[in-house]
Amino acid sequence: MASDLANKIDPQNDRLKINNYLQVEEYTNIFAVGDIPNKEDKMAYFAGNQAEYVISLIRIIEEKKLHSKQYQASQYPSMLVTVGRKSGVSQLLTEGGFIIGDALAKFLKSKEFMKASTRSMSNYKTQSSDEVHQRNT
Ligand SMILES: Cc1cc2nc3c(=O)[nH]c(=O)nc-3n(C[C@H](O)[C@H](O)[C@H](O)COP(=O)(O)OP(=O)(O)OC[C@H]3O[C@@H](n4cnc5c(N)ncnc54)[C@H](O)[C@@H]3O)c2cc1C
């Protein structure tokens, strides 16, 4: 199996070749989401969208219903880059990639690297910085 999947790696970017349903080429029972498929930029945000899509698709397949809705990959790149705690730059998910200064990167990311939102996505309890401080002292 591993060597079969190795044949599905796109030599251009070392990522798995998938179809428009996020299934590995020629394997309808293997899905690829996140950084591993060659569909979209490597972004946690896109990985979440892909995971939601695959969950709904598996449900449809399990219920033996017809499915025709292909995954809609985002056409635009987006990125929040922090530079230390007080600076950064953001490119928004829009046509033309609207770029703004450090306000958004600082607000969304610099303080704690989106730990709280990531933890809550995985249903982990979010600790306040006071709790973390107490645990570490
Ligand atoms: C510095 C940096 C900043 C980023 N900033 C953003 C951002 O602002 N916004 C955004 O949307 N995305 C951002 N990303 C991208 C985002 O982190 C990735 O797209 C996302 O984490 C991909 O999720 P994944 O589950 O595919 O892979 P990962 O999160 O890399 O998870 C893969 C997991 O598999 C484990 N693993 C690997 N090999 C094996 C093995 N053989 N056996 C068992 N386990 C294994 C790894 O340890 C890891 O835990 C950033 C990435 C980096 C590096």
The ligand as a MOL file (V3000), in Angstrom:
LIG
                    3D

  0  0  0     0  0            999 V3000
M  V30 BEGIN CTAB
M  V30 COUNTS 53 58 0 0 0
M  V30 BEGIN ATOM
M  V30 1 C 5.3120 28.7550 10.8200 0
M  V30 2 C 3.9680 28.3840 10.2510 0
M  V30 3 C 2.9200 29.3130 10.3130 0
M  V30 4 C 1.6500 28.9850 9.7970 0
M  V30 5 N 0.6380 29.8980 9.8830 0
M  V30 6 C -0.5800 29.5780 9.4180 0
M  V30 7 C -1.6530 30.5130 9.5130 0
M  V30 8 O -1.5080 31.6130 9.9950 0
M  V30 9 N -2.8750 30.1600 9.0580 0
M  V30 10 C -3.0840 28.9270 8.5270 0
M  V30 11 O -4.2340 28.6510 8.1470 0
M  V30 12 N -2.0890 28.0240 8.4000 0
M  V30 13 C -0.8360 28.3260 8.8380 0
M  V30 14 N 0.2000 27.4140 8.7260 0
M  V30 15 C -0.0420 26.1540 8.0360 0
M  V30 16 C -0.7070 25.1330 8.9560 0
M  V30 17 O 0.0630 24.9660 10.1260 0
M  V30 18 C -0.7930 23.8050 8.2020 0
M  V30 19 O -1.3860 24.0040 6.9410 0
M  V30 20 C -1.6220 22.7940 8.9830 0
M  V30 21 O -1.0590 22.5810 10.2390 0
M  V30 22 C -1.7100 21.4670 8.2050 0
M  V30 23 O -2.4080 20.5410 8.9740 0
M  V30 24 P -2.1370 18.9980 8.7690 0
M  V30 25 O -3.0460 18.3240 9.7420 0
M  V30 26 O -2.2340 18.6530 7.3250 0
M  V30 27 O -0.6150 18.7710 9.1430 0
M  V30 28 P 0.1120 18.9680 10.5340 0
M  V30 29 O -0.5530 20.0280 11.3630 0
M  V30 30 O 1.5590 19.1440 10.1760 0
M  V30 31 O -0.1220 17.6040 11.2760 0
M  V30 32 C 0.5100 16.4290 10.8560 0
M  V30 33 C 0.7530 15.5920 12.1060 0
M  V30 34 O 1.1900 14.2940 11.7040 0
M  V30 35 C 2.2630 13.9330 12.5440 0
M  V30 36 N 3.0730 12.9550 11.8000 0
M  V30 37 C 3.9510 13.1770 10.8110 0
M  V30 38 N 4.4860 12.0260 10.3820 0
M  V30 39 C 3.9160 11.0550 11.1060 0
M  V30 40 C 4.0460 9.6420 11.1210 0
M  V30 41 N 4.8580 8.9800 10.2870 0
M  V30 42 N 3.2990 8.9470 11.9990 0
M  V30 43 C 2.4460 9.5740 12.8510 0
M  V30 44 N 2.2820 10.9160 12.8780 0
M  V30 45 C 2.9990 11.6360 12.0040 0
M  V30 46 C 2.9990 15.2210 12.8560 0
M  V30 47 O 3.7620 15.1120 14.0460 0
M  V30 48 C 1.8240 16.1810 13.0230 0
M  V30 49 O 1.3300 16.2160 14.3320 0
M  V30 50 C 1.4610 27.7200 9.2260 0
M  V30 51 C 2.5180 26.7960 9.1490 0
M  V30 52 C 3.7600 27.1220 9.6510 0
M  V30 53 C 4.8690 26.1080 9.5860 0
M  V30 END ATOM
M  V30 BEGIN BOND
M  V30 1 1 1 2
M  V30 2 1 2 3
M  V30 3 2 2 52
M  V30 4 2 3 4
M  V30 5 1 4 5
M  V30 6 1 4 50
M  V30 7 2 5 6
M  V30 8 1 6 7
M  V30 9 1 6 13
M  V30 10 2 7 8
M  V30 11 1 7 9
M  V30 12 1 9 10
M  V30 13 2 10 11
M  V30 14 1 10 12
M  V30 15 2 12 13
M  V30 16 1 13 14
M  V30 17 1 14 15
M  V30 18 1 14 50
M  V30 19 1 15 16
M  V30 20 1 16 17
M  V30 21 1 16 18
M  V30 22 1 18 19
M  V30 23 1 18 20
M  V30 24 1 20 21
M  V30 25 1 20 22
M  V30 26 1 22 23
M  V30 27 1 23 24
M  V30 28 2 24 25
M  V30 29 1 24 26
M  V30 30 1 24 27
M  V30 31 1 27 28
M  V30 32 2 28 29
M  V30 33 1 28 30
M  V30 34 1 28 31
M  V30 35 1 31 32
M  V30 36 1 32 33
M  V30 37 1 33 34
M  V30 38 1 33 48
M  V30 39 1 34 35
M  V30 40 1 35 36
M  V30 41 1 35 46
M  V30 42 1 36 37
M  V30 43 1 36 45
M  V30 44 2 37 38
M  V30 45 1 38 39
M  V30 46 1 39 40
M  V30 47 2 39 45
M  V30 48 1 40 41
M  V30 49 2 40 42
M  V30 50 1 42 43
M  V30 51 2 43 44
M  V30 52 1 44 45
M  V30 53 1 46 47
M  V30 54 1 46 48
M  V30 55 1 48 49
M  V30 56 2 50 51
M  V30 57 1 51 52
M  V30 58 1 52 53
M  V30 END BOND
M  V30 END CTAB
M  END
